[in-house]
């Protein structure tokens, strides 16, 4: 049996039985940034012990990654292998210039892959560097989704993964592999799961984050295949395995309370929203969820922000009122330096089918890519401003109040040609 090491999170060590040297750990990320806090804890724990760590970045620009790491970036035990600058970054001057500005006195090691589109070049870079290091080297690969986008398909990705994981196991490393679960087929996920030693699923369900242990080879975790609620602040993780979700009931009761305060009957609200009184009754009883257009219309009729429908109005361990400052900031690698900002909104309660994002696009800005790489329906609602999107080689003008529905693929470009910022509510479904 190989030696055990820590994840950097005591509670997680208890849940999965720690990590074994040689482990390849798959992190399925439902929201795109949930895994950040887990790999940051591994990085911190490793660097505190002067254990070498290699971060292979496909998704983050060098500037964004160094800012994300913060003080951790100043460790001499850290190596960054930059596959972004000449990958998704297309060798743009802004990324190359930043790379060249990094002082020679920077204590870490920076290696740039000039042909990250060739998987053999990527592998050769980290294997060669690994030979120069001592001890149990840690890897963070961000991410498998980014690799697939660059290499052209799932077959190439699987080919790389099935060759790399056994070799890293034999080299006595520990590797974290990040993957956006909605961007890949079930067949690929099954192939990856079979080879990995540890598989962990991260999700947002009715506004609450949870972790599920799918696989833990040579360990017998007590709560395998059972979602475990957790809460994070900065890099601190707190688990609450006994928490119960009450989102459905809460949503219905809040709608009922607001309707009563507005002196509306169920029939009155139903007529104004465009649904049947029976639907309103079932929504308020927690038996069904309203559709997204119905939610928008309810908020309008009740004269409240839609977010108010999902706020419980009190704080406890399992129910938190999220202020704007507490929304989860996301990095959009494809358009990282465009000035576009994105926040993940954690309080959606639509049967876990909708992951909401609030996106601000600056004026006079053209985005050469979509926000997310995702297989499944996507729905947008333009709150303010105006936008032009390119989808299937056709341009569409979008004004404030318009809905957008994408059921296959994704837009190839966005543009805010106006003088004012555009604010877009974008929901990823599935």
C-alpha angles and dihedrals in degrees: 000000000000123000120276122235134182129261087215089252115090095201092051090049088055093048098050100024095251127279127296121218104260095035120146105202120200116205113196107201118201095186105033098245107043092100093058096087092049097051091042089058091051090049093048093048092047096047092046087060092045088245112156115250126190117201113197109197124196097149107042129064114236092251093050092048095050090049090049092052093047112176090001089071090067095068121112088215092065124096122186117200105198112212093153104071095063094025118051088357090062090214091289115179093241092061096040092048092053091049091053092049094062105111121241086236091068103122097218130074122253121196121181122205107211094191104037088156086075108074092200090061091051093049093045090053098055096036092052092048092046090060089062094056133081131216132019101332119210123214132198115191113195098212154356088185091056091049092053092050090053099040097047108244153002096277092061091046094050091047091056094044098048090052097043104046098058091046093051088048092054090046089059095240130142114227131191114202117194121205135172102229097205092058097063140061125255089244092059092047090051092051092049094046092053093058101038121088095213128028122186127181120208119195146166111227120181091335096313129106120230140179125215125191106220098171136004109172116215090007133091108213113193095227106042114160091009119113110239116200116229137177127211135194118178101321097331117111125197122184125207107185093175097053115125123211116235099167097121094053092043093053092050094046092049091052090049092049093049092046091052092048089052090053092239126142121220088256092052093051092044092054093049094045094043099241135107123273087240089060092053090049092051092046092052090047091053093243097120139011123238119243118255095255088049090051091052091048093048091053089050094048093046091046095235135119111262089241089064088067089064101043116098095203094230137071126235138135095282101030123053132172106229118213121202091258090057098053113117112258114221131203115224102204096193091059101020097142100038095096090247114140129202133191126191109227108217102192103074114129104184101129092285090286097110127062106190126209130183110214127190117196116193120233119270090021129137119194114206093203144031123268096244140019101227138152110219142046121323126194128196135189119190107220098181140358128017134283141188118211131190115216125167090350092304127110122225127193114220124195130191109286095029123125124221124204123190117182102169133031117340140266115284095211144009129200134189101196093169132097095245132065116264118226116202130186104210122187124195111203133201 
